[in-house]
Amino acid sequence: MRTIIIYFSLTGKTKKLAVNIYRILKEKKFDVSLFEMEEKKKESNFFKNCIRAISGKSGEIEKIPNLENYDLIFIGTPVWAGRITPYVKNFLEFVELKNKKIFLFTTYGSGFLKNRAMREFVERVEMKGGKVIGRIEIKGKKVEENIDFVKQEIEKCLKEF
């Protein structure tokens, strides 16, 4: 089963989670690729990015992977001001997810409004025709502590796949 993990990470916490998901899938002998979204204009100022997220603006990314040959797609984002990042929003505007199986993951700081961000994430994926088959939300500072939970959720999802 061809799988891709696509994520955006500013501080490295979402990247850490993505890499751990990659390792979990590799252990299960999946054919898996890892793709990190990169900002077109390097605006790594967290405050400016939060303002962009709150205002609902998209942030341009360098390139979008071709998803045609993937059976399962993991998409990850930090939660900024109760929203998915502008970069993941931009990605979701330009990809075709029709009939794709999607597993969503987020990392967050305070947890305030993380549920709103996940609802937005699910809605955007479903609007693009994707079927959300799993999702996890992990406190960014506790990624390593939650690896067993992540593994459980992935295994649960794969049993139904």
C-alpha positions as CSV (number, residue, x, y, z in Angstrom):
1,M,0.0,0.0,0.0
2,R,1.6,3.3,-1.1
3,T,1.4,5.9,1.6
4,I,2.6,9.5,1.9
5,I,2.9,11.6,5.0
6,I,2.6,15.3,4.2
7,Y,3.1,18.0,6.8
8,F,4.0,21.5,7.7
9,S,6.1,22.3,10.7
10,L,7.5,25.6,11.9
11,T,9.0,24.7,15.2
12,G,9.8,21.0,14.5
13,K,7.1,19.5,16.7
14,T,4.8,18.5,13.9
15,K,7.9,17.2,12.0
16,K,8.8,15.0,15.0
17,L,5.3,13.5,15.0
18,A,5.4,13.0,11.2
19,V,8.8,11.2,11.4
20,N,7.5,9.0,14.2
21,I,4.4,8.1,12.0
22,Y,6.9,7.3,9.2
23,R,8.8,5.0,11.5
24,I,5.7,3.2,12.7
25,L,4.5,2.6,9.1
26,K,8.0,1.5,8.0
27,E,8.0,-1.1,10.8
28,K,4.7,-2.4,9.3
29,K,6.5,-2.7,5.9
30,F,4.6,0.1,4.3
31,D,5.9,1.7,1.1
32,V,5.9,5.2,2.7
33,S,7.2,8.7,1.6
34,L,7.6,11.7,3.7
35,F,6.9,15.2,2.3
36,E,7.5,18.5,4.2
37,M,5.7,21.5,2.9
38,E,7.9,24.5,2.6
39,E,6.8,28.2,2.6
40,K,7.3,29.9,-0.7
41,K,8.3,33.1,1.2
42,K,10.1,32.3,4.4
43,E,7.8,34.1,7.0
44,S,8.6,32.0,10.0
45,N,7.4,34.6,12.4
46,F,4.9,32.8,14.5
47,F,2.9,36.0,15.3
48,K,2.4,37.0,11.6
49,N,1.5,33.4,10.7
50,C,-1.2,33.4,13.5
51,I,-2.7,36.6,12.2
52,R,-2.8,35.0,8.7
53,A,-4.5,31.9,10.2
54,I,-7.0,34.0,12.1
55,S,-7.9,36.0,9.1
56,G,-8.4,32.8,7.0
57,K,-5.6,33.6,4.5
58,S,-3.6,31.0,2.8
59,G,0.2,30.8,2.7
60,E,1.9,29.8,-0.4
61,I,4.0,26.6,-0.4
62,E,6.9,25.7,-2.7
63,K,5.5,22.6,-4.3
64,I,2.6,20.2,-4.0
65,P,3.2,16.4,-4.3
66,N,1.4,14.4,-6.9
67,L,-1.0,12.2,-4.9
68,E,-2.3,10.1,-7.8
69,N,-0.5,6.9,-6.9
70,Y,-1.0,6.9,-3.2
71,D,-3.6,4.8,-1.4
72,L,-3.3,6.4,2.0
73,I,-2.4,10.0,2.8
74,F,-1.4,11.3,6.2
75,I,-1.6,15.1,6.5
76,G,-0.3,17.0,9.5
77,T,-0.3,20.6,10.7
78,P,0.3,22.6,13.9
79,V,-2.8,24.4,15.3
80,W,-2.3,28.2,15.2
81,A,-4.9,30.3,16.9
82,G,-7.5,27.5,16.7
83,R,-7.0,27.0,12.9
84,I,-5.0,24.8,10.6
85,T,-1.9,26.6,9.2
86,P,-2.3,28.8,6.2
87,Y,0.2,26.5,4.3
88,V,-1.9,23.4,4.9
89,K,-5.0,25.4,3.9
90,N,-3.2,26.3,0.7
91,F,-2.3,22.7,0.0
92,L,-5.9,21.6,0.5
93,E,-7.1,24.2,-2.0
94,F,-4.9,22.7,-4.8
95,V,-5.0,19.0,-4.3
96,E,-7.5,16.4,-5.5
97,L,-8.5,14.0,-2.7
98,K,-11.5,12.3,-4.3
99,N,-11.8,8.8,-3.0
100,K,-8.5,9.0,-1.1
101,K,-8.2,7.6,2.5
102,I,-6.9,10.4,4.8
103,F,-5.4,10.3,8.3
104,L,-5.1,13.7,9.9
105,F,-2.8,14.7,12.7
106,T,-2.2,18.0,14.5
107,T,0.1,19.3,17.2
108,Y,-0.9,22.1,19.5
109,G,0.5,24.3,22.3
110,S,-2.2,25.2,24.7
111,G,-5.0,23.0,23.3
112,F,-7.3,26.0,23.3
113,L,-9.5,25.7,20.2
114,K,-7.7,22.6,19.0
115,N,-11.1,20.9,18.4
116,R,-12.2,23.8,16.1
117,A,-9.0,23.4,14.1
118,M,-9.6,19.6,13.7
119,R,-13.2,20.3,12.6
120,E,-11.9,22.7,10.0
121,F,-9.3,20.2,8.9
122,V,-11.9,17.4,8.5
123,E,-14.3,19.7,6.6
124,R,-11.7,20.9,4.1
125,V,-10.6,17.3,3.4
126,E,-14.1,16.1,2.9
127,M,-14.9,19.1,0.7
128,K,-12.1,17.9,-1.6
129,G,-13.6,14.4,-1.7
130,G,-11.2,12.7,0.8
131,K,-12.5,10.2,3.4
132,V,-11.0,10.8,6.8
133,I,-10.3,7.4,8.3
134,G,-8.4,8.5,11.4
135,R,-7.1,11.5,13.3
136,I,-5.0,12.4,16.2
137,E,-4.2,15.6,18.2
138,I,-1.0,15.6,20.2
139,K,0.4,18.3,22.5
140,G,3.5,19.4,20.7
141,K,5.8,19.2,23.7
142,K,4.6,15.7,24.4
143,V,5.0,14.0,21.0
144,E,7.6,11.4,22.3
145,E,5.5,10.6,25.4
146,N,2.5,9.8,23.2
147,I,4.1,7.5,20.6
148,D,2.3,4.4,22.0
149,F,-1.0,6.3,21.6
150,V,-0.1,7.3,18.1
151,K,0.8,3.7,17.2
152,Q,-2.5,2.5,18.7
153,E,-4.6,5.0,16.7
154,I,-2.7,4.1,13.4
155,E,-3.2,0.4,14.0
156,K,-6.9,0.9,14.8
157,C,-7.3,2.9,11.6
158,L,-5.4,0.3,9.5
159,K,-7.6,-2.6,10.7
160,E,-10.6,-0.8,9.2
161,F,-8.8,0.1,6.0
